[in-house]
Amino acid sequence: MLRIMTTAAEPQTQTLRIEGMHCAACVRRVERALVRVDGVSEASADFIAGRAIIEVEGVLDEDGVTAAISGAGYSLVDEYTEGTPSESVDIRPQLSRALPALVFGWGIFFAMQANRWAEFGWNPDLVFPIFFAIATPTLAWGLWPMVRRAALAASRRTTDMDTLIVLGVAAAWGYSTVSALAPGVLEGADASRDAFFDTALIIVGFVSLGRALEARVRLRAAAALTRLLELAPQTARVVEDGIERDVPASDVSIGDSVRVRPGEQIPVDGVVAAGGSSVDESMLTGESVPVGKSAGDDVFAGTLNLDGGFTYRATQVGSETTLARITQTVERAQASKAPVQRLADGIAGVFVPIVVLIALVTFIIWAILGDGGSWTSAVLSAVAVLVVACPCALGLATPAAIAAGSGRAARLGILFRDAEALEAAGHIDTLAWDKTGTLTTGRHQVEGIEAIGVDEADLLRLAASVERHSEHPLGEAIVAHAEDRGIDLAEVVEFRALPGSGAIALVDGREIAVGSLRLMAELSVRVHETDSAATPVYVACDGELRGIVRLTDQPKNGARESVALLHRREFEQALISGDTEPATAAIARAVGIERVHARVLPTDKAEVIARLQSEHRRVAMVGDGINDAPALAQADLGLAMRSGSDIALETAQVALMQSNPRRAAEAMLLARATRNVIRQNLAFAFGYNILLIPLAAGLAVPIFDAVGGVPGGLAWLFGERGQLEPIAAAFAMVASSLSVLTNALRLNRWQA
């Protein structure tokens, strides 16, 4: 029975593991098959990691899913086991087909060369049939998977890379077979009696070996997901009635009591009930500094308990744990398509028919216009065109970079919602920072109190009594200061919170207003502005100002370094805050930001972003994802700093698992590096095909004729005629795909 994993963050999203996809054409075939299934509204396949993600509406026809994938020529893995890597690569089948083809192919090649060099004068009537007998079963064994896929594509009126390989090998084998078994057919056809069994075998060997290597490299490109899955422990120690017993982690239920010893991984999410320890949460946040845990603190599956033991209550299990949701987010990012990838896929979709047409035209031109042995030249050139063309490089260029880039980001505690967000981040040139809690610690402290007509302690009592019912960080700081001074707070009635302004309540029968200059203006309370770098909180009693509480905040560690890092990479930056101009400007000076927008209400931050965009800037906004939601939505890219337990991407396209400004800077720079790799890959893939297809068609022949023949050092590549050798073409085709993949793998080692 098919078991499909449902993505927790998006209940209608389901992930399928599919075996057999190896190129962009496979992806299109799988997606087209899946969207025809009842209940599937959208499908996105990822051949890099061997999976597809489907959007489900209504009831999913699971049998239809299985039949659709099987009918497309691929295998659906029947069981999705949590904690199992998305793809395991067994390259032995490819090697079992590659090695015989390469051994016999090179054997025949060197035998043919020895005959030419030593002028042995072998009798073709004897030798060519022997080569035929060796090559034919070996080719049948090595080429069969490609023939099957090419035939399947043809039955659906499509083509892919296998179509080109099968046509090229068939042409070389067919010509050689005629030469070996029916040489009379070649007489009078201006065709030399020659055999290219070695060419056909080596092409099959190179392609099979290349795909084995490619599969391994593709797995490395998507390895971040595998590493995340491997972090989840398989067992948990559940405590019942004081008795500990080990159970599978999948059997833990919400509310269970779980015991963790020093050096063990935490199996599910929960809240510490007793004991304490330090926990390494680097796999979630990218931060290597251990985090202290005590009663009431959250702990997360996959993190490592270091030096103490504790018991905790399970709050999230299975696919609802933070680790599982991170994994699902990375899966969605890697399986989604960036806009530039859709362009490359569209080109790859018409690439193969165009190459077949070029090969046919090449054959006709050489057969009609060539000199002696022109049919031989025609066959070799057509085969070279078919084999050297590489739509795989085009298909791999973007998804390999997206897989590696999003994987590296996940290890740094940066989660991109999808490939489009990763690509959009690469185009950002301006970063707008929220101030409180983003660039600053958000932990304000009372710096001073100015009382007017009342006792300072009474002023603090009134302000703290009102702010005790507020959730604003400034109010929390005032309450904490009053408690530190031992001041007893009063009961309040008719409390009203005014977002962005302050709060009003009745205390001891008096109307107490605590808040910003804006609130005082709304209440017609006369105040004097301050030019202090501290944040002023005004306190009014029955419409008259009774004092000012000044609070200060400090930049986070690393904030200045993060801003400087982006400045060096030529990012424009702005600081947006609802605080006063002096307080906002002070923080801006401390971290090195020149452009400041102060006294901005949460609802008006989006307008500031829009003004920046009107200057033809591509703007990213970094905030906490709650009060900054309108600005995050308005920005070209939204980055939300969130706690480890909250990774849902409702408004922001990027979640930063650690509340550290450096993670925002790294997200921008890694996205830019990923964009550069995509550009390099596409440039190489297009350049490779634009250059080598004409060479394979024989464009270099008149050039070599004009300079007096092929230089000796290039004879291995262009032969005696100046035509690209099919064997060299096969090697170049394999090398092109591997080059694109290895270039993408550089992102796995990226550092800011």
HURAVEN-V265628 format. One record per residue. N is the residue number from 0. RES is the residue in three letters. SS is DSSP state (a for helix, b for strand, c for the rest). PSI is psi in whole degrees, 0 to 359 (NA if undefined). D_FIRST is the distance of its C-alpha to the first C-alpha in Angstrom with 2 decimals. Layout:
N:RES:SS:PSI:D_FIRST / N:RES:SS:PSI:D_FIRST
This chain:
0:MET:c:133:0.00 / 1:LEU:c:127:3.79 / 2:ARG:c:125:6.32 / 3:ILE:c:132:9.70 / 4:MET:b:125:12.98 / 5:THR:b:131:15.52 / 6:THR:c:125:19.09 / 7:ALA:c:318:21.24 / 8:ALA:c:333:24.44 / 9:GLU:c:94:23.06 / 10:PRO:c:337:20.48 / 11:GLN:c:11:19.65 / 12:THR:b:131:19.01 / 13:GLN:b:145:15.62 / 14:THR:b:133:15.32 / 15:LEU:b:140:13.30 / 16:ARG:b:127:14.04 / 17:ILE:b:132:15.28 / 18:GLU:b:142:17.18 / 19:GLY:c:347:20.25 / 20:MET:c:137:22.11 / 21:HIS:c:2:25.73 / 22:CYS:c:175:28.01 / 23:ALA:a:327:28.70 / 24:ALA:a:323:28.16 / 25:CYS:a:318:24.54 / 26:VAL:a:313:24.16 / 27:ARG:a:320:25.72 / 28:ARG:a:316:23.61 / 29:VAL:a:315:20.28 / 30:GLU:a:317:21.73 / 31:ARG:a:323:23.07 / 32:ALA:a:319:19.85 / 33:LEU:a:321:17.92 / 34:VAL:a:348:20.75 / 35:ARG:c:351:20.60 / 36:VAL:c:139:17.19 / 37:ASP:c:130:17.74 / 38:GLY:c:346:17.74 / 39:VAL:b:116:18.43 / 40:SER:b:334:22.12 / 41:GLU:b:147:22.57 / 42:ALA:b:140:21.02 / 43:SER:b:115:22.59 / 44:ALA:b:153:21.57 / 45:ASP:b:103:23.13 / 46:PHE:c:345:23.60 / 47:ILE:c:314:25.62 / 48:ALA:c:1:22.69 / 49:GLY:c:52:19.88 / 50:ARG:b:166:18.03 / 51:ALA:b:144:18.09 / 52:ILE:b:128:18.62 / 53:ILE:b:146:18.16 / 54:GLU:b:128:20.07 / 55:VAL:b:130:18.34 / 56:GLU:c:124:20.57 / 57:GLY:c:216:19.57 / 58:VAL:c:128:16.14 / 59:LEU:c:130:13.70 / 60:ASP:c:92:12.30 / 61:GLU:a:321:8.85 / 62:ASP:a:325:8.87 / 63:GLY:a:325:12.38 / 64:VAL:a:311:11.73 / 65:THR:a:315:9.92 / 66:ALA:a:323:12.76 / 67:ALA:a:315:15.37 / 68:ILE:a:318:14.93 / 69:SER:a:319:14.82 / 70:GLY:a:334:17.76 / 71:ALA:c:353:19.61 / 72:GLY:c:18:19.57 / 73:TYR:c:172:17.31 / 74:SER:b:132:14.14 / 75:LEU:b:123:11.30 / 76:VAL:c:124:10.45 / 77:ASP:c:341:6.75 / 78:GLU:c:126:7.86 / 79:TYR:c:105:10.86 / 80:THR:c:124:13.06 / 81:GLU:c:137:16.14 / 82:GLY:c:358:19.25 / 83:THR:c:134:17.92 / 84:PRO:c:150:19.99 / 85:SER:c:335:18.69 / 86:GLU:c:136:19.77 / 87:SER:c:133:21.06 / 88:VAL:c:122:23.46 / 89:ASP:c:108:24.24 / 90:ILE:c:2:27.41 / 91:ARG:a:320:28.17 / 92:PRO:a:318:26.94 / 93:GLN:a:319:29.26 / 94:LEU:a:324:32.04 / 95:SER:a:337:31.82 / 96:ARG:a:329:32.56 / 97:ALA:a:316:35.02 / 98:LEU:a:312:37.29 / 99:PRO:a:320:38.36 / 100:ALA:a:319:39.03 / 101:LEU:a:319:41.11 / 102:VAL:a:308:42.99 / 103:PHE:a:324:43.99 / 104:GLY:a:312:44.51 / 105:TRP:a:328:46.91 / 106:GLY:a:312:48.52 / 107:ILE:a:321:49.40 / 108:PHE:a:310:50.44 / 109:PHE:a:327:52.90 / 110:ALA:a:317:54.18 / 111:MET:a:318:54.95 / 112:GLN:a:320:56.62 / 113:ALA:a:321:58.67 / 114:ASN:a:320:59.88 / 115:ARG:a:317:60.98 / 116:TRP:a:314:62.64 / 117:ALA:a:357:64.47 / 118:GLU:c:52:65.09 / 119:PHE:c:334:64.00 / 120:GLY:c:40:64.16 / 121:TRP:c:146:61.05 / 122:ASN:c:110:60.92 / 123:PRO:a:330:57.97 / 124:ASP:a:335:57.94 / 125:LEU:a:315:56.95 / 126:VAL:a:316:54.99 / 127:PHE:a:318:52.81 / 128:PRO:a:326:51.26 / 129:ILE:a:315:50.48 / 130:PHE:a:320:48.76 / 131:PHE:a:316:46.87 / 132:ALA:a:327:45.72 / 133:ILE:a:314:44.50 / 134:ALA:a:322:42.92 / 135:THR:a:308:41.10 / 136:PRO:a:326:38.50 / 137:THR:a:318:38.07 / 138:LEU:a:319:37.51 / 139:ALA:a:318:35.07 / 140:TRP:a:313:32.97 / 141:GLY:a:327:33.27 / 142:LEU:a:346:33.01 / 143:TRP:a:313:30.15 / 144:PRO:a:323:27.29 / 145:MET:a:321:29.65 / 146:VAL:a:316:30.60 / 147:ARG:a:315:27.04 / 148:ARG:a:321:26.37 / 149:ALA:a:320:29.82 / 150:ALA:a:321:29.30 / 151:LEU:a:317:26.03 / 152:ALA:a:317:27.97 / 153:ALA:a:324:30.83 / 154:SER:a:339:28.73 / 155:ARG:c:15:27.91 / 156:ARG:c:39:31.56 / 157:THR:c:173:31.09 / 158:THR:c:162:32.30 / 159:ASP:c:191:31.58 / 160:MET:a:324:33.06 / 161:ASP:a:328:31.92 / 162:THR:a:315:34.02 / 163:LEU:a:315:37.09 / 164:ILE:a:314:36.58 / 165:VAL:a:317:35.97 / 166:LEU:a:317:39.00 / 167:GLY:a:313:41.19 / 168:VAL:a:320:40.37 / 169:ALA:a:321:40.68 / 170:ALA:a:315:44.09 / 171:ALA:a:316:45.34 / 172:TRP:a:319:44.11 / 173:GLY:a:315:45.45 / 174:TYR:a:317:48.87 / 175:SER:a:323:49.03 / 176:THR:a:317:48.08 / 177:VAL:a:317:50.84 / 178:SER:a:326:53.22 / 179:ALA:a:320:52.36 / 180:LEU:a:336:52.22 / 181:ALA:c:62:54.17 / 182:PRO:a:339:56.65 / 183:GLY:a:333:58.89 / 184:VAL:a:329:56.58 / 185:LEU:a:342:57.48 / 186:GLU:c:134:61.19 / 187:GLY:c:0:62.90 / 188:ALA:c:13:59.79 / 189:ASP:c:38:61.17 / 190:ALA:c:132:58.32 / 191:SER:c:151:58.85 / 192:ARG:c:105:57.36 / 193:ASP:c:158:54.94 / 194:ALA:c:138:51.52 / 195:PHE:c:35:48.74 / 196:PHE:a:323:46.21 / 197:ASP:a:319:46.45 / 198:THR:a:312:45.65 / 199:ALA:a:316:42.51 / 200:LEU:a:315:41.30 / 201:ILE:a:325:42.08 / 202:ILE:a:311:40.36 / 203:VAL:a:318:37.10 / 204:GLY:a:314:37.60 / 205:PHE:a:315:38.33 / 206:VAL:a:315:35.39 / 207:SER:a:316:32.88 / 208:LEU:a:317:34.53 / 209:GLY:a:321:34.72 / 210:ARG:a:328:31.02 / 211:ALA:a:313:30.31 / 212:LEU:a:320:32.75 / 213:GLU:a:320:31.46 / 214:ALA:a:320:27.91 / 215:ARG:a:318:29.44 / 216:VAL:a:323:31.65 / 217:ARG:a:320:28.92 / 218:LEU:a:321:27.02 / 219:ARG:a:323:30.30 / 220:ALA:a:326:30.71 / 221:ALA:c:17:27.44 / 222:ALA:a:339:28.00 / 223:ALA:a:321:28.82 / 224:LEU:a:317:25.23 / 225:THR:a:317:24.41 / 226:ARG:a:321:27.49 / 227:LEU:a:315:26.54 / 228:LEU:a:323:23.14 / 229:GLU:a:344:25.00 / 230:LEU:c:339:27.39 / 231:ALA:c:120:25.03 / 232:PRO:c:152:25.85 / 233:GLN:c:344:23.19 / 234:THR:b:160:25.23 / 235:ALA:b:152:27.50 / 236:ARG:b:101:30.54 / 237:VAL:b:137:30.40 / 238:VAL:b:121:33.72 / 239:GLU:b:120:33.89 / 240:ASP:c:39:37.36 / 241:GLY:c:1:38.83 / 242:ILE:b:128:36.54 / 243:GLU:b:138:34.42 / 244:ARG:b:143:31.15 / 245:ASP:b:131:28.60 / 246:VAL:b:159:25.00 / 247:PRO:b:141:22.01 / 248:ALA:a:330:22.67 / 249:SER:a:345:19.30 / 250:ASP:a:355:20.68 / 251:VAL:c:136:23.84 / 252:SER:c:157:24.45 / 253:ILE:c:132:26.94 / 254:GLY:c:345:30.36 / 255:ASP:c:149:29.88 / 256:SER:b:125:32.86 / 257:VAL:b:135:32.17 / 258:ARG:b:134:34.81 / 259:VAL:b:129:35.29 / 260:ARG:c:165:37.90 / 261:PRO:c:137:39.91 / 262:GLY:c:358:38.13 / 263:GLU:c:155:34.59 / 264:GLN:b:149:32.00 / 265:ILE:c:125:31.12 / 266:PRO:c:325:27.47 / 267:VAL:c:167:27.03 / 268:ASP:b:152:29.36 / 269:GLY:b:188:32.11 / 270:VAL:b:130:35.82 / 271:VAL:b:130:38.29 / 272:ALA:b:321:39.71 / 273:ALA:b:146:42.11 / 274:GLY:b:186:43.48 / 275:GLY:c:164:43.55 / 276:SER:b:180:43.00 / 277:SER:b:139:42.81 / 278:VAL:b:133:39.42 / 279:ASP:b:109:38.69 / 280:GLU:c:22:36.73 / 281:SER:a:330:37.32 / 282:MET:a:340:33.63 / 283:LEU:a:316:33.47 / 284:THR:a:345:36.96 / 285:GLY:c:0:38.30 / 286:GLU:c:124:41.27 / 287:SER:c:346:42.25 / 288:VAL:c:125:44.56 / 289:PRO:c:152:43.09 / 290:VAL:b:126:42.73 / 291:GLY:b:140:44.32 / 292:LYS:b:136:42.27 / 293:SER:c:183:43.69 / 294:ALA:c:131:42.96 / 295:GLY:c:348:41.45 / 296:ASP:c:150:40.17 / 297:ASP:b:144:36.63 / 298:VAL:b:156:34.67 / 299:PHE:c:144:31.52 / 300:ALA:c:139:28.55 / 301:GLY:c:342:29.19 / 302:THR:c:162:32.96 / 303:LEU:b:120:35.24 / 304:ASN:b:132:37.55 / 305:LEU:c:290:40.87 / 306:ASP:c:1:43.77 / 307:GLY:c:167:43.23 / 308:GLY:c:150:40.94 / 309:PHE:b:163:39.70 / 310:THR:b:139:37.48 / 311:TYR:b:161:35.49 / 312:ARG:b:127:33.44 / 313:ALA:b:130:29.88 / 314:THR:b:333:29.64 / 315:GLN:b:133:26.51 / 316:VAL:c:166:23.39 / 317:GLY:a:228:20.05 / 318:SER:a:358:19.67 / 319:GLU:a:354:22.97 / 320:THR:c:159:25.19 / 321:THR:a:317:27.73 / 322:LEU:a:317:26.39 / 323:ALA:a:320:22.85 / 324:ARG:a:325:24.52 / 325:ILE:a:314:26.82 / 326:THR:a:316:24.01 / 327:GLN:a:325:22.34 / 328:THR:a:316:25.83 / 329:VAL:a:320:26.41 / 330:GLU:a:312:23.10 / 331:ARG:a:320:24.17 / 332:ALA:a:317:27.64 / 333:GLN:a:331:26.65 / 334:ALA:a:341:24.29 / 335:SER:c:167:26.85 / 336:LYS:c:130:29.73 / 337:ALA:c:154:33.40 / 338:PRO:a:319:35.85 / 339:VAL:a:332:37.43 / 340:GLN:a:324:34.10 / 341:ARG:a:323:33.68 / 342:LEU:a:313:37.15 / 343:ALA:a:321:36.39 / 344:ASP:a:322:33.18 / 345:GLY:a:319:35.30 / 346:ILE:a:317:37.87 / 347:ALA:a:331:35.36 / 348:GLY:a:329:34.04 / 349:VAL:a:1:37.50 / 350:PHE:a:311:38.51 / 351:VAL:a:311:37.41 / 352:PRO:a:323:39.17 / 353:ILE:a:318:42.27 / 354:VAL:a:319:42.27 / 355:VAL:a:319:41.97 / 356:LEU:a:317:44.92 / 357:ILE:a:318:46.91 / 358:ALA:a:319:46.33 / 359:LEU:a:316:47.51 / 360:VAL:a:319:50.57 / 361:THR:a:314:51.29 / 362:PHE:a:314:51.25 / 363:ILE:a:316:53.57 / 364:ILE:a:315:56.01 / 365:TRP:a:323:56.31 / 366:ALA:a:327:56.64 / 367:ILE:a:317:59.42 / 368:LEU:a:350:61.24 / 369:GLY:c:165:60.73 / 370:ASP:c:208:63.52 / 371:GLY:c:137:63.53 / 372:GLY:c:31:60.12 / 373:SER:a:329:58.63 / 374:TRP:a:322:55.74 / 375:THR:a:313:54.73 / 376:SER:a:321:54.99 / 377:ALA:a:315:53.03 / 378:VAL:a:313:50.10 / 379:LEU:a:318:50.10 / 380:SER:a:318:50.34 / 381:ALA:a:318:47.56 / 382:VAL:a:316:45.28 / 383:ALA:a:319:46.24 / 384:VAL:a:314:45.43 / 385:LEU:a:321:41.97 / 386:VAL:a:324:41.16 / 387:VAL:a:332:42.83 / 388:ALA:c:139:41.14 / 389:CYS:c:86:38.30 / 390:PRO:a:341:36.10 / 391:CYS:a:320:33.77 / 392:ALA:a:321:36.42 / 393:LEU:a:317:36.43 / 394:GLY:a:330:32.68 / 395:LEU:a:337:32.64 / 396:ALA:a:309:35.76 / 397:THR:a:309:34.36 / 398:PRO:a:327:30.73 / 399:ALA:a:318:31.91 / 400:ALA:a:320:34.63 / 401:ILE:a:317:32.42 / 402:ALA:a:314:29.89 / 403:ALA:a:318:32.78 / 404:GLY:a:314:34.77 / 405:SER:a:327:32.11 / 406:GLY:a:315:31.09 / 407:ARG:a:320:34.73 / 408:ALA:a:318:35.17 / 409:ALA:a:322:32.35 / 410:ARG:a:339:34.12 / 411:LEU:c:0:37.28 / 412:GLY:c:27:35.72 / 413:ILE:b:122:35.69 / 414:LEU:b:113:32.63 / 415:PHE:b:135:32.81 / 416:ARG:c:321:30.68 / 417:ASP:c:177:30.05 / 418:ALA:a:328:31.69 / 419:GLU:a:321:34.14 / 420:ALA:a:320:35.44 / 421:LEU:a:318:35.92 / 422:GLU:a:318:37.81 / 423:ALA:a:321:39.83 / 424:ALA:a:328:40.84 / 425:GLY:c:345:42.27 / 426:HIS:c:358:44.72 / 427:ILE:c:137:46.04 / 428:ASP:c:353:49.79 / 429:THR:b:134:50.61 / 430:LEU:b:123:49.20 / 431:ALA:b:125:50.13 / 432:TRP:b:134:49.93 / 433:ASP:b:155:49.91 / 434:LYS:a:292:52.44 / 435:THR:a:122:51.75 / 436:GLY:a:350:48.78 / 437:THR:a:299:47.92 / 438:LEU:a:339:51.00 / 439:THR:b:168:52.63 / 440:THR:c:334:51.55 / 441:GLY:c:1:51.68 / 442:ARG:c:86:53.48 / 443:HIS:c:154:56.84 / 444:GLN:b:143:59.92 / 445:VAL:b:121:63.06 / 446:GLU:b:326:65.81 / 447:GLY:b:159:68.61 / 448:ILE:b:128:69.70 / 449:GLU:b:106:72.53 / 450:ALA:b:140:73.81 / 451:ILE:c:104:76.14 / 452:GLY:c:5:78.31 / 453:VAL:c:166:76.16 / 454:ASP:c:144:75.52 / 455:GLU:a:319:72.77 / 456:ALA:a:322:71.03 / 457:ASP:a:322:71.18 / 458:LEU:a:315:69.75 / 459:LEU:a:324:66.84 / 460:ARG:a:316:66.33 / 461:LEU:a:313:66.14 / 462:ALA:a:315:63.79 / 463:ALA:a:326:61.42 / 464:SER:a:320:61.38 / 465:VAL:a:313:60.07 / 466:GLU:a:345:57.67 / 467:ARG:c:335:56.10 / 468:HIS:c:3:54.13 / 469:SER:c:155:53.12 / 470:GLU:c:8:50.12 / 471:HIS:c:140:51.97 / 472:PRO:a:329:52.49 / 473:LEU:a:319:56.23 / 474:GLY:a:320:56.43 / 475:GLU:a:322:54.57 / 476:ALA:a:321:57.14 / 477:ILE:a:317:60.04 / 478:VAL:a:316:58.66 / 479:ALA:a:321:58.11 / 480:HIS:a:320:61.69 / 481:ALA:a:319:63.13 / 482:GLU:a:322:61.32 / 483:ASP:a:329:62.58 / 484:ARG:c:1:66.10 / 485:GLY:c:25:65.65 / 486:ILE:c:128:66.21 / 487:ASP:c:131:65.15 / 488:LEU:c:152:63.28 / 489:ALA:c:161:64.15 / 490:GLU:c:145:62.07 / 491:VAL:b:156:61.41 / 492:VAL:b:162:60.81 / 493:GLU:b:46:59.76 / 494:PHE:b:135:57.78 / 495:ARG:b:124:56.65 / 496:ALA:b:134:54.68 / 497:LEU:b:94:55.57 / 498:PRO:c:131:52.97 / 499:GLY:c:353:54.77 / 500:SER:c:312:58.11 / 501:GLY:b:217:58.16 / 502:ALA:b:154:58.48 / 503:ILE:b:141:61.08 / 504:ALA:b:166:61.74 / 505:LEU:b:126:64.63 / 506:VAL:b:120:65.93 / 507:ASP:c:37:68.87 / 508:GLY:c:1:69.54 / 509:ARG:b:144:69.73 / 510:GLU:b:115:67.41 / 511:ILE:b:125:66.07 / 512:ALA:b:127:64.43 / 513:VAL:b:120:62.74 / 514:GLY:b:209:61.44 / 515:SER:c:176:62.22 / 516:LEU:a:326:65.23 / 517:ARG:a:318:63.39 / 518:LEU:a:318:63.18 / 519:MET:a:321:66.84 / 520:ALA:a:321:67.72 / 521:GLU:a:329:65.78 / 522:LEU:c:3:67.73 / 523:SER:c:36:71.02 / 524:VAL:c:125:71.54 / 525:ARG:c:127:73.95 / 526:VAL:c:164:72.73 / 527:HIS:c:132:73.78 / 528:GLU:c:156:71.27 / 529:THR:c:145:70.81 / 530:ASP:c:17:70.56 / 531:SER:c:149:69.01 / 532:ALA:c:349:65.89 / 533:ALA:c:158:64.52 / 534:THR:b:121:62.46 / 535:PRO:b:136:64.69 / 536:VAL:b:117:63.52 / 537:TYR:b:144:66.25 / 538:VAL:b:120:67.10 / 539:ALA:b:145:69.08 / 540:CYS:b:119:70.59 / 541:ASP:c:44:71.64 / 542:GLY:c:3:71.78 / 543:GLU:b:140:73.71 / 544:LEU:b:130:72.51 / 545:ARG:b:355:72.70 / 546:GLY:b:174:71.22 / 547:ILE:b:130:68.78 / 548:VAL:b:121:66.16 / 549:ARG:b:132:65.42 / 550:LEU:b:151:62.17 / 551:THR:b:153:61.07 / 552:ASP:c:156:57.78 / 553:GLN:c:147:57.26 / 554:PRO:b:148:55.23 / 555:LYS:c:155:52.17 / 556:ASN:c:130:52.53 / 557:GLY:c:356:51.84 / 558:ALA:a:313:52.29 / 559:ARG:a:319:55.42 / 560:GLU:a:323:53.92 / 561:SER:a:317:50.86 / 562:VAL:a:317:53.15 / 563:ALA:a:322:55.36 / 564:LEU:a:318:52.43 / 565:LEU:a:324:51.52 / 566:HIS:a:318:55.19 / 567:ARG:a:333:55.51 / 568:ARG:c:16:52.69 / 569:GLU:c:35:54.62 / 570:PHE:c:135:52.50 / 571:GLU:b:146:54.46 / 572:GLN:b:148:53.82 / 573:ALA:b:151:54.74 / 574:LEU:b:127:54.75 / 575:ILE:b:129:54.02 / 576:SER:c:153:54.94 / 577:GLY:c:359:56.23 / 578:ASP:c:175:58.77 / 579:THR:c:162:62.44 / 580:GLU:a:314:63.76 / 581:PRO:a:318:65.45 / 582:ALA:a:317:62.45 / 583:THR:a:318:60.04 / 584:ALA:a:325:62.55 / 585:ALA:a:316:63.01 / 586:ILE:a:320:59.34 / 587:ALA:a:317:59.29 / 588:ARG:a:322:62.29 / 589:ALA:a:326:60.75 / 590:VAL:a:348:57.62 / 591:GLY:c:25:59.33 / 592:ILE:c:133:58.20 / 593:GLU:c:325:60.95 / 594:ARG:b:120:59.47 / 595:VAL:b:134:59.36 / 596:HIS:b:107:58.35 / 597:ALA:c:169:59.45 / 598:ARG:c:42:59.57 / 599:VAL:c:120:56.42 / 600:LEU:c:154:54.53 / 601:PRO:a:322:50.71 / 602:THR:a:342:50.64 / 603:ASP:a:353:53.08 / 604:LYS:a:327:51.30 / 605:ALA:a:327:49.36 / 606:GLU:a:323:52.77 / 607:VAL:a:317:53.82 / 608:ILE:a:318:50.71 / 609:ALA:a:322:51.51 / 610:ARG:a:321:55.08 / 611:LEU:a:320:53.93 / 612:GLN:a:330:51.68 / 613:SER:a:345:54.70 / 614:GLU:c:18:56.38 / 615:HIS:c:38:53.83 / 616:ARG:c:150:51.92 / 617:ARG:c:113:48.20 / 618:VAL:b:134:47.78 / 619:ALA:b:143:45.28 / 620:MET:b:132:45.61 / 621:VAL:b:120:44.91 / 622:GLY:b:194:44.74 / 623:ASP:c:357:43.04 / 624:GLY:c:3:40.63 / 625:ILE:c:282:42.01 / 626:ASN:c:336:45.67 / 627:ASP:c:11:45.33 / 628:ALA:a:315:42.46 / 629:PRO:a:319:44.72 / 630:ALA:a:321:46.10 / 631:LEU:a:323:42.72 / 632:ALA:a:324:41.59 / 633:GLN:a:326:44.84 / 634:ALA:c:156:44.76 / 635:ASP:c:335:43.33 / 636:LEU:b:131:41.21 / 637:GLY:b:132:40.69 / 638:LEU:b:123:40.31 / 639:ALA:b:124:39.69 / 640:MET:b:121:40.67 / 641:ARG:c:163:38.35 / 642:SER:c:162:37.69 / 643:GLY:c:338:34.85 / 644:SER:c:356:32.94 / 645:ASP:c:94:33.21 / 646:ILE:c:7:31.58 / 647:ALA:c:138:30.51 / 648:LEU:c:74:32.18 / 649:GLU:c:309:33.36 / 650:THR:c:313:36.73 / 651:ALA:c:148:37.21 / 652:GLN:c:348:35.42 / 653:VAL:b:130:35.97 / 654:ALA:b:129:35.52 / 655:LEU:b:112:37.83 / 656:MET:c:346:36.48 / 657:GLN:c:135:40.03 / 658:SER:c:68:43.00 / 659:ASN:c:123:45.01 / 660:PRO:a:332:46.86 / 661:ARG:a:328:46.29 / 662:ARG:a:324:42.56 / 663:ALA:a:317:43.51 / 664:ALA:a:318:45.87 / 665:GLU:a:324:43.32 / 666:ALA:a:316:40.77 / 667:MET:a:315:43.42 / 668:LEU:a:323:44.54 / 669:LEU:a:320:41.11 / 670:ALA:a:320:40.13 / 671:ARG:a:320:43.41 / 672:ALA:a:321:42.76 / 673:THR:a:318:39.31 / 674:ARG:a:318:41.02 / 675:ASN:a:321:43.60 / 676:VAL:a:319:41.05 / 677:ILE:a:315:39.34 / 678:ARG:a:317:42.80 / 679:GLN:a:316:43.68 / 680:ASN:a:315:40.50 / 681:LEU:a:319:40.97 / 682:ALA:a:318:44.67 / 683:PHE:a:315:44.01 / 684:ALA:a:314:41.36 / 685:PHE:a:314:43.64 / 686:GLY:a:319:46.74 / 687:TYR:a:309:45.27 / 688:ASN:a:321:44.39 / 689:ILE:a:326:47.61 / 690:LEU:a:312:49.71 / 691:LEU:a:331:48.13 / 692:ILE:a:313:47.25 / 693:PRO:a:323:50.98 / 694:LEU:a:319:51.98 / 695:ALA:a:329:49.62 / 696:ALA:a:351:51.15 / 697:GLY:c:16:54.56 / 698:LEU:a:332:56.08 / 699:ALA:a:346:57.67 / 700:VAL:a:308:59.56 / 701:PRO:a:332:62.54 / 702:ILE:a:314:62.69 / 703:PHE:a:325:63.01 / 704:ASP:a:322:65.46 / 705:ALA:a:332:67.58 / 706:VAL:c:8:67.76 / 707:GLY:c:20:68.54 / 708:GLY:c:172:65.22 / 709:VAL:c:125:62.18 / 710:PRO:c:149:63.25 / 711:GLY:a:326:62.58 / 712:GLY:a:345:60.26 / 713:LEU:a:4:57.92 / 714:ALA:a:327:57.96 / 715:TRP:a:335:54.65 / 716:LEU:a:320:53.06 / 717:PHE:a:1:55.03 / 718:GLY:c:200:56.37 / 719:GLU:c:338:59.78 / 720:ARG:c:344:59.29 / 721:GLY:c:11:58.09 / 722:GLN:c:142:54.61 / 723:LEU:c:126:51.56 / 724:GLU:c:134:50.29 / 725:PRO:a:325:46.73 / 726:ILE:a:316:45.96 / 727:ALA:a:323:47.15 / 728:ALA:a:318:45.11 / 729:ALA:a:316:41.89 / 730:PHE:a:317:42.74 / 731:ALA:a:321:43.54 / 732:MET:a:314:40.27 / 733:VAL:a:317:38.26 / 734:ALA:a:327:40.64 / 735:SER:a:315:40.25 / 736:SER:a:316:36.50 / 737:LEU:a:326:37.02 / 738:SER:a:318:39.98 / 739:VAL:a:317:38.04 / 740:LEU:a:314:35.35 / 741:THR:a:328:37.94 / 742:ASN:a:319:39.92 / 743:ALA:a:327:36.96 / 744:LEU:a:342:36.48 / 745:ARG:a:334:39.92 / 746:LEU:a:336:38.41 / 747:ASN:a:338:36.63 / 748:ARG:a:15:40.16 / 749:TRP:c:139:41.63 / 750:GLN:c:143:44.24 / 751:ALA:c:NA:46.27
